[in-house]
Amino acid sequence: MPYWFAALQEAFVHYWVAWAVFAGQLLVTWVVAGLARRVMRWTANKLVARSDTTLDDRLVEAGTAPVRWTILALGLRFAMTTLGGAIPAFGPGGVMAVQFGVAGKLVEGLAVLTIAALVNALAIAALDWYLTELAARSDAPWSRQLLPTLRKVVTAAIYFLAFSVVLQLFDISISALVATAGVASAAIALASQDTLSNMLGGLVLLIDRPFRVGDVIELTDGRGGTVVEVGLRTTRIRQPDGTALVVPNKDMANTRIINRGQPSSRVAIRQTVSVAYGTDPEQAKRLLLAVMTSHPEVLPDPAPGVWFTQFNSFSLELSLSCWINASADRARVTDELNVRILKALQENGIGVPYPTQAIHILQEEGSRGKAVERTAPDADRPGEAVPGDPADHQG
């Protein structure tokens, strides 16, 4: 230790100019770091605040402190490089080359970690903004559960890479560490593949937004209802009978969904009404159109319509169509329209037909009131021939 101290003291005495330059570089680095922080704050207050998005605000706010420390670490590393080139004892083959080399690697490691902190701050800010904006638009309450998990995963990945670089600076092999991390990751993924699949499925639903909370949807198996919650693992749907349908997110992400709330909440009501032959089609169409336009929840645009579409075997078929604002009211409005249509048809003497079949029996003249008899062969009396039987013609 006294030998190192003497060598360092000699370097101070004989190369004081190099040390002065080193101190000046550190001072300039400190000033530049302070100016960078002030510039970023001014940018945040004057320029970024005027933009329509909040992403730039988050990035500037998150990166202000890490940028300052990154500049300081990089400035320190540059100053040490200049000092090592100016003092022979610190250079290759010098009496303190090993010690100065270790100090330089420590500063390089510090610079790597500060850069990792800056990248992590910007990545977390962008991730928070992106998922928060998506969650706000989709009304997904599970973002409070997902965001902390994603933050930890992103932070762990960034700092794992940074520490790997630092270890390589000191010639420490990370092969075993990487292999261990790979095996551990594979084991965790295998043990929790269903949970991870559901979490990734929930993330896909959040990003793609095929439905939102409050939308009325229908699955491929015919079941459906109102979306109540998109959770971390499952999606909860309130069925028309009030029961809850819980579907794993991975199934929701891979199935076909009919969303009755998108692209808008308006929904069409289409019905078929049959009237009896002999009815004036124009009168029936006017009645149906009047019933729809008089209902307070039927929208004027798109306008309701009635069409004479088909001649059936026992009726004339009329198709009607109208739109209402909310798909949740479809069943109720359909019921009210059906009741009003039936009442209007009855009040105007228009019959609603049903399948019938007429059977006509023809009788010969003079046979009214007489029974029709038919003699059947008696199977219990063998040998008795029946007229017309082939036995009558045997020799």
C-alpha positions in Angstrom: 0.0 0.0 0.0 2.8 2.5 0.8 4.3 1.7 -2.6 1.0 2.5 -4.4 0.7 5.7 -2.3 4.2 6.8 -3.2 3.5 6.2 -6.9 0.3 8.1 -6.8 2.0 11.0 -4.9 4.7 11.1 -7.6 2.0 11.2 -10.3 0.4 14.1 -8.5 3.7 16.0 -8.2 5.0 15.5 -11.7 1.8 15.5 -13.7 -0.3 18.1 -11.9 -1.4 19.6 -15.2 -3.0 16.3 -16.2 -4.8 16.3 -12.9 -5.9 19.8 -13.5 -7.3 18.9 -16.9 -9.0 15.9 -15.2 -10.7 18.2 -12.6 -11.7 20.6 -15.3 -13.3 17.8 -17.3 -15.3 16.7 -14.3 -16.4 20.3 -13.7 -17.5 20.7 -17.3 -19.4 17.3 -17.0 -21.2 18.5 -13.9 -22.2 21.8 -15.6 -23.4 19.9 -18.7 -25.4 17.5 -16.6 -27.1 20.4 -14.8 -27.8 22.2 -18.1 -29.3 19.0 -19.5 -31.7 18.7 -16.6 -32.7 22.3 -17.0 -33.2 22.0 -20.7 -35.4 18.9 -20.2 -37.5 20.7 -17.6 -37.9 23.7 -19.9 -38.8 21.4 -22.8 -41.4 19.7 -20.6 -43.0 23.1 -19.6 -42.8 25.0 -22.9 -43.0 22.4 -25.7 -44.2 19.0 -24.5 -47.1 20.4 -22.5 -48.7 21.8 -25.7 -48.9 18.4 -27.5 -52.1 16.4 -27.7 -50.6 13.2 -26.3 -49.2 12.6 -22.8 -46.5 10.2 -24.0 -43.9 12.9 -24.4 -44.7 14.3 -21.0 -44.1 10.9 -19.4 -40.9 10.3 -21.3 -39.4 13.7 -20.4 -40.4 13.4 -16.7 -39.1 9.9 -16.4 -35.8 10.6 -18.3 -34.8 13.8 -16.5 -32.9 12.3 -13.6 -31.4 9.3 -15.4 -30.0 11.5 -18.2 -28.2 13.6 -15.6 -26.5 10.6 -14.0 -25.7 9.1 -17.4 -23.9 12.3 -18.5 -21.9 12.3 -15.2 -20.9 8.7 -15.6 -19.9 9.1 -19.2 -18.0 12.3 -18.5 -16.1 10.6 -15.6 -15.1 7.7 -18.0 -13.9 10.2 -20.6 -11.9 12.1 -18.1 -10.2 8.9 -16.8 -9.3 7.9 -20.3 -7.6 11.3 -20.8 -5.8 11.0 -17.4 -4.6 7.5 -18.2 -3.1 8.6 -21.5 -1.3 11.6 -19.9 0.3 9.8 -16.9 2.7 6.9 -17.8 2.2 5.2 -14.4 -1.4 4.6 -15.3 -0.8 3.5 -18.8 0.1 0.0 -20.2 3.1 -1.3 -18.4 3.0 1.4 -15.7 3.4 0.6 -12.0 -0.3 1.4 -11.3 -1.7 0.1 -14.6 -3.6 -2.8 -13.0 -5.2 -0.6 -10.3 -6.1 2.1 -12.8 -7.5 -0.5 -15.2 -9.8 -1.8 -12.4 -10.9 1.7 -11.6 -11.6 2.3 -15.3 -13.7 -0.9 -15.5 -15.7 0.1 -12.4 -16.5 3.5 -14.0 -17.4 1.7 -17.3 -19.7 -0.6 -15.3 -21.3 2.5 -13.6 -21.9 4.0 -17.0 -23.5 0.8 -18.2 -25.8 0.8 -15.2 -26.8 4.5 -15.6 -27.6 3.8 -19.3 -29.7 0.8 -18.2 -31.5 3.0 -15.7 -32.2 5.6 -18.5 -33.5 2.9 -20.9 -35.6 1.3 -18.1 -37.2 4.7 -17.1 -38.1 5.4 -20.7 -39.4 1.9 -21.4 -41.5 1.9 -18.2 -42.9 5.3 -19.0 -43.9 4.3 -22.6 -45.4 1.0 -21.3 -47.4 2.8 -18.6 -48.7 5.3 -21.1 -49.6 2.7 -23.8 -51.4 0.2 -21.5 -53.0 3.0 -19.4 -54.4 4.6 -22.6 -55.7 1.2 -23.9 -57.1 0.3 -20.5 -58.9 3.6 -20.3 -60.5 3.1 -23.7 -61.5 -0.5 -23.1 -62.6 0.1 -19.5 -60.4 -2.9 -18.4 -60.0 -3.0 -14.6 -57.3 -5.6 -14.7 -54.7 -3.1 -15.9 -54.0 -2.4 -12.2 -52.9 -6.1 -11.8 -51.1 -6.4 -15.1 -49.0 -3.2 -15.2 -47.0 -3.9 -12.0 -46.1 -7.4 -13.4 -45.1 -6.0 -16.8 -43.0 -3.3 -15.1 -41.1 -5.9 -13.1 -40.5 -8.1 -16.1 -39.2 -5.3 -18.3 -37.0 -4.0 -15.5 -35.6 -7.4 -14.7 -34.8 -8.0 -18.4 -33.0 -4.7 -18.8 -30.9 -4.9 -15.7 -30.1 -8.6 -16.4 -28.5 -7.5 -19.7 -26.7 -4.6 -18.0 -25.2 -6.8 -15.3 -24.2 -9.3 -18.0 -22.2 -6.6 -19.8 -20.6 -5.5 -16.5 -19.5 -9.0 -15.7 -18.0 -9.3 -19.1 -16.0 -6.1 -18.5 -14.3 -8.0 -15.6 -13.8 -11.1 -17.8 -16.3 -13.1 -15.8 -18.1 -15.8 -17.9 -21.9 -15.5 -17.8 -22.5 -18.8 -19.7 -23.4 -20.7 -16.6 -25.7 -17.8 -15.4 -27.4 -17.6 -18.8 -27.9 -21.4 -18.8 -29.3 -21.4 -15.3 -31.7 -18.6 -16.2 -32.8 -20.4 -19.3 -33.5 -23.6 -17.4 -35.3 -21.7 -14.7 -37.4 -19.8 -17.2 -38.3 -23.0 -19.1 -39.4 -24.7 -15.9 -41.5 -21.7 -14.8 -43.1 -21.4 -18.2 -43.9 -25.1 -18.3 -45.4 -25.1 -14.8 -47.6 -22.1 -15.5 -48.3 -22.3 -19.2 -52.0 -22.1 -18.7 -51.7 -19.0 -16.5 -49.3 -17.4 -18.9 -51.5 -18.2 -21.9 -54.5 -16.6 -20.1 -52.4 -13.5 -19.2 -51.1 -13.1 -22.7 -54.7 -13.7 -24.0 -55.8 -10.9 -21.7 -53.0 -8.6 -23.1 -54.2 -9.4 -26.6 -57.7 -8.5 -25.7 -56.6 -5.3 -24.2 -54.5 -4.3 -27.3 -56.9 -5.6 -30.0 -60.1 -4.5 -28.1 -62.6 -6.8 -29.8 -65.0 -5.8 -27.1 -65.3 -3.5 -24.1 -66.9 -3.7 -20.7 -70.6 -3.2 -21.2 -70.7 -4.6 -24.7 -73.2 -7.3 -25.6 -71.4 -10.2 -27.2 -72.2 -13.7 -28.5 -69.8 -16.6 -28.7 -69.6 -19.3 -31.3 -71.5 -21.8 -29.1 -74.5 -19.4 -29.0 -73.9 -18.3 -25.4 -73.3 -14.7 -24.6 -74.4 -11.6 -22.7 -73.0 -8.4 -21.3 -69.3 -8.2 -20.6 -68.9 -7.3 -17.0 -65.1 -7.6 -16.4 -61.9 -8.5 -18.3 -59.7 -9.9 -15.6 -56.1 -11.0 -15.5 -57.0 -14.6 -16.3 -60.7 -14.7 -17.3 -63.5 -12.7 -18.9 -66.8 -12.5 -17.0 -70.0 -12.2 -19.0 -73.5 -11.7 -17.5 -75.9 -13.9 -19.4 -79.6 -12.9 -20.0 -80.8 -15.1 -17.2 -78.5 -13.3 -14.7 -75.9 -16.0 -14.4 -72.2 -15.4 -14.9 -70.3 -17.0 -17.7 -66.5 -17.1 -17.0 -64.3 -17.8 -20.0 -60.5 -18.1 -19.9 -58.8 -15.2 -21.8 -56.9 -17.6 -24.1 -60.3 -19.0 -25.3 -61.7 -15.5 -25.8 -58.6 -14.5 -27.8 -59.0 -17.5 -30.1 -62.7 -17.6 -30.7 -65.1 -15.8 -33.0 -67.1 -13.2 -31.3 -70.2 -11.3 -32.4 -70.1 -7.9 -30.8 -73.5 -6.2 -30.8 -72.0 -3.1 -29.4 -69.5 -2.3 -32.1 -68.9 -0.4 -34.3 -71.7 1.4 -32.5 -74.2 0.5 -29.8 -77.2 0.7 -32.2 -78.8 -2.6 -33.2 -81.3 -3.6 -35.8 -84.6 -5.4 -35.2 -85.7 -7.5 -38.1 -89.0 -9.4 -38.0 -91.2 -11.4 -40.4 -94.9 -11.0 -40.3 -97.3 -13.2 -42.2 -100.8 -12.1 -43.3 -103.6 -14.1 -44.8 -104.3 -14.2 -48.6 -106.8 -11.6 -49.6 -105.1 -8.9 -47.5 -104.2 -5.7 -49.2 -100.3 -5.7 -49.0 -100.1 -1.9 -49.2 -102.5 -1.5 -46.2 -100.5 -4.1 -44.2 -97.3 -2.3 -45.0 -98.7 1.0 -43.9 -99.9 -0.5 -40.6 -96.5 -2.1 -39.8 -94.6 1.1 -40.7 -97.0 3.2 -38.5 -96.4 0.9 -35.6 -92.6 1.2 -35.8 -92.5 4.9 -36.4 -94.8 5.5 -33.4 -92.6 3.7 -31.0 -90.4 6.2 -29.0 -87.2 4.1 -29.1 -87.2 3.4 -32.8 -84.6 5.6 -34.6 -85.7 7.8 -37.5 -82.3 7.3 -39.1 -81.8 4.7 -40.5 -85.5 4.9 -41.4 -87.8 1.9 -40.6 -88.9 -0.1 -43.6 -91.4 -2.8 -44.6 -91.1 -5.1 -47.7 -93.4 -7.7 -49.3 -90.9 -10.5 -49.7 -92.6 -13.8 -50.4 -95.7 -15.8 -51.3 -96.0 -18.7 -48.9 -98.2 -21.7 -49.2 -100.8 -20.2 -46.9 -99.8 -16.6 -46.3 -98.2 -13.4 -47.6 -94.8 -12.7 -46.0 -93.8 -9.1 -45.0 -90.4 -8.3 -43.6 -89.8 -5.3 -41.4 -86.6 -3.6 -40.1 -85.9 -0.8 -37.7 -83.0 0.4 -35.5 -82.8 1.2 -31.8 -80.0 2.8 -29.7 -79.0 0.0 -27.3 -78.6 -3.7 -28.0 -79.5 -4.4 -24.4 -83.1 -3.1 -25.1 -83.5 -5.3 -28.2 -85.6 -8.1 -26.5 -87.9 -5.6 -24.8 -88.5 -3.4 -27.8 -89.1 -6.5 -30.0 -91.8 -7.6 -27.5 -93.5 -4.2 -27.5 -93.5 -4.0 -31.3 -94.9 -7.5 -31.6 -97.8 -6.7 -29.2 -98.6 -3.5 -31.1 -98.4 -5.2 -34.5 -100.8 -7.9 -33.5 -103.2 -5.4 -32.0 -103.1 -3.2 -35.1 -103.7 -6.2 -37.4 -106.7 -7.4 -35.4 -108.2 -3.9 -35.2 -108.1 -3.6 -39.0 -109.5 -7.0 -39.7 -106.3 -8.5 -41.1 -105.9 -12.2 -40.2 -102.7 -13.9 -39.2 -102.8 -17.3 -40.9 -101.6 -20.6 -39.6 -101.0 -23.8 -41.5 -104.3 -25.6 -42.4 -105.2 -28.6 -44.5 -108.6 -29.3 -46.1 -109.7 -32.9 -46.7 -112.5 -33.5 -49.3 -114.4 -36.9 -49.4 -116.2 -37.9 -52.6 -119.3 -40.2 -52.5 -121.1 -41.9 -55.3 -124.7 -40.9 -56.1 -127.3 -42.7 -53.8 -124.6 -43.8 -51.3 -125.4 -41.1 -48.8 -126.2 -42.7 -45.4 -125.0 -46.2 -46.5 -122.1 -48.0 -45.0 -119.3 -49.0 -47.2 -118.3 -52.7 -46.6 -115.3 -54.6 -47.8 -114.9 -58.3 -47.3 -111.5 -59.2 -46.1 -110.1 -62.8 -46.4 -110.5 -65.0 -43.3 -107.1 -66.4 -42.5 -108.6 -68.9 -40.1 -110.5 -70.8 -42.8 -107.9 -72.6 -45.0 -108.9 -73.7 -48.4 -111.5 -70.9 -48.9 -110.6 -69.0 -51.9 -110.9 -65.3 -52.1 -112.3 -63.9 -55.4 -109.6 -62.8 -57.5 -107.1 -65.1 -55.7 -104.7 -67.0 -58.0 -106.1 -70.2 -56.4 -109.3 -69.8 -58.5 -107.5 -70.5 -61.6 -105.8 -73.7 -60.5 -107.0 -76.9 -62.4 
